């Protein structure tokens, strides 16, 4: 009789562990959905140092808006183009940092999900400008 009750208790324990794992997976999925929505709603915005323009991008770095002031129109075309690219890159870095922060808050700093997102943001980070411009994807901007 003892073996029967022992096996029954082991089965109950196994079922309880599985149910707990299912609940944890459902919670992670719920949080992942919330984080995805937060990230999709994120906007990065940067203003040039002398406030000639402001650039807004989404979390993926896609350009959403470029707002120019009258001072921007007084810049040479080459300088304005470079300034737009540099300011867009700053906005993209801001949006990426916000996405990583949202994921870190939901999943923890050491989460594999956060590490993957951090790597994606780092890969998308524009290369340092060498004067030729370029958004970091191999595209060269010539004036």
Buried (B, 14 or more C-beta within 10 A) or exposed (E): EEEEEEEEEEEEEEEEEEEEEEEEEEEBEEBBEEBBEBBEEBBBBBBBEEEBBBBBBBBBBEBEEBEBBEEBEEBEEEEBBBBBBBBBBBBBBBBBBBBBBBBBEBBEEEBEBBBEBBEBBEEBBBEEBEEEBBBBEEEEBEE
